[in-house]
């Protein structure tokens, strides 16, 4: 039994089976490349579901983390620390907002957004206690806590986890008329992904986000944009909402905010929205810790240069052109996405998304399947055009059989 087999066997024996990873065991990583315990290199075309937008081992992020490790890593929110104010100020400015509520994971941030919207509904909008409603879209993915799966349409995520949390209404994604019909006097928020990543990188119809923004403003309803995967450079803009010049009432951020170094998430909104929270009503021991703030501050500084947004735009155009050539060949049924992010629907005759992912792994490329026949492509934004082309060459070879 080699090192890979030993590691996988131990993981299977002692780790809960809530994931079904590809049979590769990563030991080191740099930029867009991973190296396994056997010394074989792989091109990372997933980037930790966008958590690694700025690449593995990004020197600026590692230096920021190392410097902070020598100073202080955790105080809890019982005390102030000297990185917190700068983090909140800089992130609020990046979003064009006033206040930041930091957490750790994306799911925590979504839970925070839900609690904030309900509290705002009761204290500001005047919704009767216990009647607040939040509208979401079908095929959504916002996390896997009990409350979040309560408004999921994924049967696998919901199975055996009930009873579920009430207070949500699900409408078809991209259907503005259905959304408008669902809004009533008790609606406090509309929670949407500007691009549905887990669903297969599903894009909204042109004008949909702008329509949601108009509707929610007219009906005094908060528009919450889950930019955990789509935000922070992935689509070629700082936020996916930027493509329609839309500014939601609340941004929910995570993944790339921690640069793949530490988990960092946040809810960002105006003072009249986040200002509804009072001491003791919501919190997190690790949320907004000094180490997280130091890394996130460097992420924000990187984003302010615009370099990675430009790279995602330029290389994304190339990626989608090359993938588009595969549509109609009998190998690929559809391609969706924006920037360095694509969902590729594989023809069922060639195998499942999992099988195609395994064949790509054998050729040194790592992607991930979703919903049976779809593979997701989302390399770190640091990837070179030459490496991207090499990865696409391996995909073409796999599809050709």
C-alpha positions as CSV (number, residue, x, y, z in Angstrom):
1,X,0.0,0.0,0.0
2,X,1.5,3.4,-1.0
3,X,1.3,6.7,0.8
4,X,-1.9,7.7,-1.1
5,X,-3.7,4.4,-0.4
6,X,-2.7,4.5,3.3
7,X,-3.9,8.1,3.8
8,X,-7.2,7.4,2.0
9,X,-7.8,4.2,4.0
10,X,-7.2,6.0,7.3
11,X,-9.5,8.9,6.2
12,X,-12.2,6.4,5.3
13,X,-11.8,4.5,8.6
14,X,-11.8,7.5,11.0
15,X,-13.3,10.5,9.1
16,X,-17.1,10.8,8.8
17,X,-18.2,10.1,5.2
18,X,-19.9,13.5,4.6
19,X,-17.7,14.0,1.5
20,X,-16.7,11.9,-1.4
21,X,-13.4,13.4,-2.5
22,X,-11.4,12.4,-5.5
23,X,-8.7,9.8,-4.7
24,X,-5.8,12.3,-4.5
25,X,-3.9,13.3,-1.3
26,X,-2.4,16.8,-1.6
27,X,0.8,17.5,0.3
28,X,2.0,20.9,-1.0
29,X,0.7,23.7,-3.3
30,X,1.9,26.8,-5.0
31,X,0.0,29.2,-7.3
32,X,-2.4,27.1,-9.4
33,X,-0.6,23.8,-8.8
34,X,-0.9,21.0,-6.2
35,X,1.5,18.2,-5.5
36,X,0.4,14.9,-3.9
37,X,2.1,12.7,-1.4
38,X,3.7,10.7,-4.3
39,X,5.2,13.8,-5.8
40,X,2.7,14.1,-8.7
41,X,1.6,17.5,-9.8
42,X,-2.0,18.6,-10.6
43,X,-3.4,21.8,-12.0
44,X,-6.0,23.1,-9.6
45,X,-9.1,24.0,-11.6
46,X,-11.4,24.4,-8.6
47,X,-9.6,26.8,-6.2
48,X,-11.4,25.6,-3.1
49,X,-14.8,26.7,-4.5
50,X,-13.3,30.2,-5.0
51,X,-11.7,30.3,-1.5
52,X,-8.3,30.3,-3.3
53,X,-8.9,33.1,-5.8
54,X,-5.4,34.5,-5.2
55,X,-3.7,31.2,-5.5
56,X,-2.0,28.7,-3.1
57,X,0.7,30.1,-1.0
58,X,0.1,33.7,-2.1
59,X,3.2,35.5,-0.7
60,X,1.4,38.7,0.3
61,X,-1.2,36.7,2.3
62,X,1.3,34.4,3.9
63,X,3.5,37.3,4.9
64,X,0.5,39.1,6.5
65,X,-0.4,36.0,8.4
66,X,3.1,35.3,9.6
67,X,3.5,38.8,10.8
68,X,0.3,38.7,12.7
69,X,1.0,35.2,14.2
70,X,4.0,36.8,16.0
71,X,1.7,39.5,17.5
72,X,-1.7,38.3,18.6
73,X,-4.1,35.8,17.0
74,X,-7.2,35.9,19.2
75,X,-8.8,38.2,21.8
76,X,-12.4,37.3,21.3
77,X,-14.8,40.2,20.9
78,X,-14.6,40.8,24.7
79,X,-11.9,43.3,23.9
80,X,-10.9,45.5,21.0
81,X,-7.8,44.7,19.0
82,X,-5.7,46.9,16.7
83,X,-6.7,45.2,13.4
84,X,-10.5,45.1,13.8
85,X,-11.3,48.8,13.0
86,X,-9.1,48.8,9.9
87,X,-10.7,45.6,8.6
88,X,-14.2,46.9,9.1
89,X,-13.4,50.3,7.6
90,X,-11.6,48.9,4.6
91,X,-14.2,46.2,3.8
92,X,-17.1,48.6,4.3
93,X,-15.4,51.0,1.8
94,X,-14.8,48.2,-0.7
95,X,-18.5,47.4,-0.6
96,X,-19.7,51.0,-0.5
97,X,-21.4,50.4,2.9
98,X,-21.0,51.6,6.4
99,X,-20.9,48.5,8.8
100,X,-19.4,45.1,8.9
101,X,-20.3,42.1,11.0
102,X,-17.5,39.5,10.8
103,X,-18.0,35.8,11.2
104,X,-15.9,32.8,10.1
105,X,-17.7,30.6,7.6
106,X,-20.1,31.3,4.7
107,X,-22.9,29.4,6.5
108,X,-22.4,31.5,9.6
109,X,-22.6,34.7,7.5
110,X,-25.8,33.5,5.9
111,X,-27.3,32.7,9.3
112,X,-26.2,36.2,10.4
113,X,-27.9,37.8,7.3
114,X,-31.1,35.9,8.1
115,X,-31.1,37.0,11.7
116,X,-30.3,40.6,10.7
117,X,-33.1,40.7,8.1
118,X,-35.6,39.4,10.6
119,X,-34.5,41.8,13.3
120,X,-34.7,44.6,10.8
121,X,-38.2,43.5,9.8
122,X,-39.5,43.6,13.3
123,X,-37.6,46.7,14.6
124,X,-37.6,48.9,11.5
125,X,-40.3,47.7,9.0
126,X,-42.8,46.9,11.7
127,X,-43.6,43.3,10.7
128,X,-45.6,41.5,13.5
129,X,-43.5,39.3,15.7
130,X,-42.9,35.8,14.3
131,X,-44.3,36.6,10.9
132,X,-41.1,37.7,9.0
133,X,-40.7,36.0,5.6
134,X,-37.6,35.7,3.5
135,X,-37.8,34.8,-0.2
136,X,-35.2,32.5,-1.8
137,X,-34.6,30.9,-5.2
138,X,-34.9,27.2,-6.1
139,X,-31.6,25.4,-6.7
140,X,-30.0,27.7,-4.2
141,X,-26.9,26.8,-2.1
142,X,-26.2,28.9,0.9
143,X,-24.7,26.3,3.3
144,X,-25.8,23.3,5.2
145,X,-26.9,24.4,8.7
146,X,-30.3,23.3,9.8
147,X,-31.9,26.6,9.1
148,X,-30.2,27.0,5.7
149,X,-31.2,23.5,4.4
150,X,-34.8,24.4,5.5
151,X,-35.0,26.6,2.3
152,X,-33.0,24.3,0.1
153,X,-34.5,22.3,-2.8
154,X,-31.7,19.8,-2.7
155,X,-33.3,16.6,-1.4
156,X,-29.9,15.1,-0.6
157,X,-29.1,18.1,1.7
158,X,-32.4,17.9,3.4
159,X,-32.9,14.1,3.9
160,X,-33.2,13.0,7.5
161,X,-32.6,16.5,9.0
162,X,-36.1,17.7,9.7
163,X,-38.1,19.3,11.3
164,X,-37.2,22.4,9.3
165,X,-37.2,26.1,10.1
166,X,-40.2,28.0,8.8
167,X,-40.3,31.6,7.4
168,X,-39.0,31.1,3.9
169,X,-40.7,31.0,0.5
170,X,-39.0,29.5,-2.6
171,X,-39.5,30.9,-6.1
172,X,-37.9,30.0,-9.4
173,X,-34.5,31.5,-10.0
174,X,-34.5,34.2,-12.6
175,X,-38.3,34.6,-12.6
176,X,-39.0,38.2,-11.6
177,X,-42.8,37.9,-12.0
178,X,-42.8,34.9,-9.5
179,X,-40.7,36.9,-7.1
180,X,-43.0,39.9,-7.3
181,X,-46.0,37.7,-6.6
182,X,-44.4,36.2,-3.6
183,X,-43.6,39.6,-1.9
184,X,-46.1,40.6,0.7
185,X,-46.4,42.8,3.7
186,X,-44.5,40.3,5.9
187,X,-41.5,40.0,3.5
188,X,-38.3,41.3,5.0
189,X,-35.7,40.1,2.5
190,X,-34.9,38.4,-0.8
191,X,-31.8,36.3,-0.5
192,X,-30.2,35.3,-3.8
193,X,-26.9,34.2,-5.3
194,X,-26.0,36.5,-8.3
195,X,-24.6,33.3,-9.9
196,X,-25.7,29.9,-8.6
197,X,-22.4,28.1,-8.2
198,X,-23.3,24.7,-6.6
199,X,-26.3,24.4,-8.9
200,X,-23.9,24.3,-11.9
201,X,-22.8,27.9,-12.3
202,X,-26.3,29.0,-13.4
203,X,-26.5,32.6,-14.7
204,X,-29.6,34.8,-14.1
205,X,-31.4,36.2,-17.2
206,X,-30.0,39.6,-18.2
207,X,-31.6,42.4,-16.2
208,X,-32.8,40.0,-13.5
209,X,-30.6,41.4,-10.7
210,X,-31.5,44.9,-11.6
211,X,-35.2,44.0,-11.6
212,X,-34.8,42.4,-8.1
213,X,-33.1,45.6,-6.9
214,X,-36.0,47.8,-8.2
215,X,-38.7,45.5,-6.8
216,X,-37.1,45.3,-3.3
217,X,-36.5,49.0,-3.1
218,X,-40.1,49.7,-4.1
219,X,-41.6,47.2,-1.6
220,X,-39.3,48.1,1.3
221,X,-37.6,44.7,1.3
222,X,-33.9,44.0,1.8
223,X,-32.0,42.6,-1.1
224,X,-29.3,40.2,0.3
225,X,-26.7,39.1,-2.2
226,X,-24.8,35.9,-1.4
227,X,-21.4,36.7,-3.0
228,X,-19.6,34.0,-1.0
229,X,-18.5,32.2,-4.2
230,X,-19.2,34.8,-6.9
231,X,-17.6,37.8,-5.2
232,X,-14.1,39.1,-4.7
233,X,-12.9,38.9,-8.3
234,X,-14.2,35.5,-9.6
235,X,-16.5,36.9,-12.3
236,X,-14.2,39.7,-13.5
237,X,-15.7,42.3,-11.2
238,X,-15.3,42.8,-7.5
239,X,-18.8,41.5,-7.0
240,X,-21.0,39.6,-9.5
241,X,-23.8,42.2,-8.8
242,X,-21.5,44.8,-10.4
243,X,-22.2,43.4,-13.9
244,X,-25.7,44.9,-13.7
245,X,-24.6,48.0,-11.6
246,X,-26.6,46.6,-8.7
247,X,-25.8,47.4,-5.1
248,X,-27.7,45.2,-2.7
249,X,-28.7,46.2,0.8
250,X,-26.5,43.5,2.2
251,X,-23.5,41.6,0.9
252,X,-22.7,38.2,2.3
253,X,-19.0,37.4,1.8
254,X,-16.7,34.5,2.6
255,X,-14.3,32.1,1.0
256,X,-11.8,34.3,-0.9
257,X,-12.0,36.9,1.9
258,X,-9.7,34.6,3.9
259,X,-7.4,34.1,0.9
260,X,-7.4,30.3,1.5
261,X,-5.3,30.9,4.6
262,X,-8.0,31.3,7.4
263,X,-11.8,31.2,7.3
264,X,-13.2,34.7,7.2
265,X,-16.7,35.7,6.4
266,X,-18.7,38.9,6.8
267,X,-22.1,40.6,6.4
268,X,-21.7,44.1,5.1
269,X,-24.6,46.6,5.0
270,X,-25.6,50.1,5.9
271,X,-25.9,51.3,9.5
272,X,-29.7,51.3,9.5
273,X,-29.6,47.6,8.7
274,X,-26.7,46.2,10.8
275,X,-27.4,48.8,13.4
276,X,-30.3,46.7,14.7
277,X,-28.0,44.4,16.6
278,X,-27.4,45.1,20.2
279,X,-24.7,43.7,22.5
280,X,-25.3,40.1,23.4
281,X,-27.8,39.3,20.7
282,X,-25.4,37.7,18.2
283,X,-21.7,36.9,18.2
284,X,-18.8,34.6,17.5
285,X,-15.7,33.9,19.6
286,X,-13.4,33.8,16.5
287,X,-15.3,36.2,14.3
288,X,-13.2,39.2,13.4
289,X,-10.1,37.8,15.2
290,X,-6.7,39.5,14.7
291,X,-5.3,36.9,12.4
292,X,-8.4,36.8,10.2
293,X,-8.5,40.6,10.0
294,X,-4.8,40.8,9.0
295,X,-5.2,38.3,6.2
296,X,-8.5,39.9,5.0
297,X,-7.0,43.3,5.0
298,X,-4.4,42.1,2.6
299,X,-7.1,40.5,0.4
300,X,-8.9,43.8,0.3
301,X,-5.6,45.6,-0.7
302,X,-5.1,43.1,-3.5
303,X,-8.6,43.6,-4.8
304,X,-8.2,47.4,-4.7
305,X,-5.5,47.1,-7.4
306,X,-8.0,45.6,-9.9
307,X,-5.4,43.2,-11.1
308,X,-7.3,40.1,-10.4
309,X,-10.6,41.4,-11.7
310,X,-8.8,42.2,-15.0
311,X,-7.2,38.7,-15.1
312,X,-10.5,37.0,-14.5
313,X,-12.1,39.1,-17.3
314,X,-9.3,38.5,-19.8
315,X,-8.7,34.8,-19.1
316,X,-12.4,34.2,-18.6
317,X,-13.1,35.4,-22.1
318,X,-10.5,32.9,-23.4
319,X,-11.9,30.1,-21.2
320,X,-15.5,30.6,-22.4
321,X,-14.4,30.9,-26.0
322,X,-12.6,27.6,-25.9
323,X,-15.3,25.8,-23.9
324,X,-17.9,27.2,-26.3
325,X,-16.2,25.4,-29.2
326,X,-17.0,22.1,-27.5
327,X,-20.7,22.7,-27.5
328,X,-22.4,20.8,-30.4
329,X,-19.6,18.3,-30.8
330,X,-21.5,15.6,-29.1
331,X,-19.3,15.9,-26.0
332,X,-20.6,19.0,-24.3
333,X,-24.3,20.0,-24.1
334,X,-23.9,23.5,-22.6
335,X,-21.5,25.9,-21.0
336,X,-22.4,28.6,-18.5
337,X,-20.6,31.1,-16.4
338,X,-18.7,34.4,-16.3
339,X,-15.1,35.3,-15.7
340,X,-12.9,32.4,-14.6
341,X,-15.9,30.3,-13.7
342,X,-17.8,27.8,-15.8
343,X,-20.3,25.0,-15.5
344,X,-19.9,22.4,-18.3
345,X,-22.7,20.0,-18.9
346,X,-21.1,16.7,-20.2
347,X,-23.0,14.6,-22.7
348,X,-24.4,11.6,-20.7
349,X,-23.0,9.2,-23.3
350,X,-19.5,10.1,-22.2
351,X,-20.1,9.4,-18.5
352,X,-21.1,11.2,-15.3
353,X,-19.4,14.4,-14.1
354,X,-17.7,12.3,-11.5
355,X,-16.3,9.9,-14.1
356,X,-15.0,12.8,-16.2
357,X,-13.5,14.4,-13.1
358,X,-11.6,11.1,-12.3
359,X,-10.3,10.9,-15.9
360,X,-9.1,14.5,-15.7
361,X,-7.4,13.7,-12.4
362,X,-5.5,10.9,-14.1
363,X,-4.3,13.5,-16.6
364,X,-3.2,15.9,-13.9
365,X,-6.2,18.2,-13.7
366,X,-8.5,18.6,-10.7
367,X,-12.1,19.7,-11.1
368,X,-15.3,18.8,-9.3
369,X,-18.6,17.5,-10.5
370,X,-22.1,18.6,-9.4
371,X,-25.6,17.5,-10.2
372,X,-24.7,14.3,-12.1
373,X,-23.4,15.4,-15.5
374,X,-21.9,18.9,-14.7
375,X,-18.3,19.7,-13.9
376,X,-17.3,23.1,-12.5
377,X,-14.2,24.9,-13.7
378,X,-12.9,27.7,-11.4
379,X,-9.1,27.9,-11.3
380,X,-7.2,30.4,-9.1
381,X,-7.1,33.8,-10.7
382,X,-3.3,33.6,-10.7
383,X,-3.3,30.9,-13.4
384,X,-1.3,31.6,-16.5
385,X,-2.8,31.4,-19.9
386,X,-0.4,28.6,-20.8
387,X,-1.5,26.5,-17.8
388,X,-5.1,27.3,-18.5
389,X,-4.6,26.1,-22.1
390,X,-2.9,22.9,-20.9
391,X,-5.8,22.2,-18.6
392,X,-8.3,22.7,-21.5
393,X,-6.2,20.4,-23.7
394,X,-6.6,17.7,-21.1
395,X,-10.3,18.2,-21.0
396,X,-10.5,17.9,-24.8
397,X,-8.5,14.7,-24.7
398,X,-10.8,13.2,-22.0
399,X,-13.9,14.2,-24.0
400,X,-12.4,12.7,-27.2
401,X,-12.1,9.4,-25.4
